[in-house]
Each structure stands twice: as C-alpha cells, then as structure tokens.
Amino acid sequence: MTMGAPTGVTSEVGRLDTVLLHRPGPELQRLTPRTNDQLLFDGLPWVERAQEEHDAFAELLRDRGVEVLLLVELLVEALADPAARERAVRDLVDERRVGLHLADALTSHLTSADATTLAGALVGGLTFEELPAAEGASLVRAMHHPHDFAVDPLPNLLFTRDSSVWVGDRVALTSLAMPARMRESAVLDLIYAHHPRFAGTPRAYAAHSAPLEGGDVLLLAPGVVAVGVGERTTPAGAESFARSLFADGLARAVLAVPIEQSRATMHLDTVCTMVDRDAVVMYPAVRDTLSAYTLTPDDDGAAGTPGVRVAGPAPFLEAAGAAMGTRLRVVETGLDPVTAEREQWDDGNNTLALAPGVVVAYERNAETNARLADAGIEVLAIAGSELGSGRGGPRCMSCPVARGAVA
Ligand SMILES: NC(=O)NCCC[C@H](N)C(=O)O
C-alpha cells in the first residue's frame, strides 16, 4: 500500500486511478428470507458466485490499470492503531440492544481481540449465540433467539459508492438513511481517520447529519455536482451538502434533482450516470420529467454563513447543460418501454466510467449496452446476477478515490 498516493475526484469520467471496493464476504451469509427485506436485498445471493463475480470485476479494473483498494484490507490495517480499536469496540457494543451485563462481557472480549476479528465483527455482525460467555444469568440472552443479531451485519457495504464520496481532494462521509446501513459510515470513518494512507485527508460535509447517500451524488463536471433527492437523500441533506461544498470551494453549482421515492429509483445513479464528458445513459421514463433546482453560492450571506441562491426548477438536462456549459447527449436505456423498465431495475443505467467513453456495465443489460456501443461508448461487460440481488451495479459497487482531471 502506497502512503500519500494521490487522491481526489472532480468528475464522473476522468481516468479512474484508484477505487475502493468491498469484496462481499460472510456478511452475505447472514441474509435469510426473514432478514433480507430489512437488510435491503431483494433475494438471497449465492455467496461464492457473488464473490467470483466481484473478483472478476476487480480484475477487470486492475487489467485496465486501476488501483483497487479492498475495504476489509484497509480496515484491518487501520485497526493496527489502538485508538481505532477502541473506537471499533465502542461502535460494536450497543448497550440498548444487549443490555449492560452482556455489553460489559462483549467489551472486554473485543478489547482483547485482534484486528482481523474486530474487522470481521464490524462487517459481519454478531448473533447472540456468537457472544462470549458472561458470568451469571442473562435475561437478554435467554429471551433472544440465538440467531438474532447482537450486532447487525452490513451486507450493503458492497455498495461502497453510498457510504463515502470524494469531491476534489476531500472525502465526505455520508449520512445513510436506512437503519440497515447507518453503521457503514462508522466503518468508513475508522478507515479514513486511522489508515496511514488517508492521514491528513480533509473532510467535506463533516459536521452535517441530514441524510445524504453517495449514489445520489454525480460530479457532472469540475465544480458542478448533481444530488438526487428521493428515498435516501433528503432536501435538507442536499442543501447542507451544497452549503458545505460552497464553503470549501469545491463546487460553483449544485443541482438538486427530485427522484421518485421508490425501490427502483432509490438513488439518482439508478436512472442516470455519465458515460462521457458530455453524455449520460438515462432511463427514458424520466428523461422528460426529471427536473432540477440549481443552487449557487450567495456571497451576500451573513459573515461566516455562506448563503445559497435557489433557481428553478427547470428540466434536468437543460439545467445540467447550463451549469456545465455544454449540451448533454443522452443514451436511453434500451429497447422498448418494458425492456427499458427491466434493464433499469437490473442497473442498466448504473455504469462506472473508467475514462471518458469507457464504462463497466452488467452484461445482462444487452439492449442498453448495445445502445451505448452504438453511441461510441466502449462497454466492458461483467457478470452480476448474484451481485445485483442487492440492487446495485458497477457504479454502486465502487467509490472512486482518485481520478485524472478531465480535459
Ligand atoms: N448507489 C446505489 O444505487 N446503491 C445501491 C444500494 C443497494 C442497497 N441494497 C440499498 O438498498 O441501499
């Protein structure tokens, strides 16, 4: 691992240099028909196959010259720091769930655990039957089913896009909306705060808590950021994020884009991603209805509190083009409305750009991929039948840490 390697992202399509992925592991084995809805999976992935698919994704990125950072490796390395281990134990032990008695036993058990064991618990969670023995009787242990979670697993850590976002040279830890994902930010915080590679990295959105998820954040062009507002990111999240980006000089325009609050469109990147400097792949059902409020910094705000101006709403493509100073080309999810609906559901719009005009996409979305190819986009197709059962594609499964500047 290189210390002090370059970091920073100003666009969706600049040459991808470094990316953070999470190879799915035992946390996926926690999914059962009883828990998958609450844990935000639409089915039960075949874990070994999901890992093979993910390994092939990571290999493709490496073959294309991308440095792949794996979340658990970073986490174990970060946990070499005793301060990180102390924090991890605090994050893992929830007195409200396990009660004081078991909390004490769990704390002393975890305090003497090694970094790999702690990382395993942070990612995979713990069931009541996996808790250490404690002296004396425990009503909590007696009344819980042995398979109940004393610490929830994090199967959605796979979707590294959502839990942290790089804008310029800063990293923002997001504020995840769904209870099943809230603990992910603490895991990412451990890595960014304690891994030597990220020492001194400035934060964006640091003191804000309104819901904001990375799948809603698109870096349309240097200084121009779109933020979806729907099932996950709230209007307060979008506004606070914009204020924070303006205060740090990271953006000159932020587009707040209302999206339907539904499972199929949980994030903006489920209906629209960038595939070239001036091109998006977009779900046709929203093409003409998607709108945007344009936020810009208001320098007349009271001293110390950067204000915002709010314009619009205007049609999204118009507002985005105006802020970017270009006209966006649109490649639509293929073919007919039914195929488009199926391919949107299977993350056909959720592409990861490796460079302008080069994207990774799920192979199953044949019609959308054909349209992209017709539009001159190079499509690198990967298998994702198991990975996709959590409803996320190549963009959702990747957090760019460093990209080259776009010309
Ligand atoms: N950016 C994305 O669209 N991420 C996919 C997240 C899927 C995950 N199962 C979730 O519901 O949050």
The ligand as an ORCA input file, in Angstrom:
! r2SCAN-3c Opt
* xyz 0 1
  N     -25.953      3.684     -5.469
  C     -26.816      2.674     -5.397
  O     -27.834      2.675     -6.082
  N     -26.550      1.724     -4.499
  C     -27.269      0.521     -4.367
  C     -27.631      0.240     -2.957
  C     -28.391     -1.037     -2.798
  C     -28.689     -1.386     -1.356
  N     -29.247     -2.690     -1.262
  C     -29.635     -0.381     -0.743
  O     -30.844     -0.605     -0.780
  O     -29.190      0.612     -0.188
*
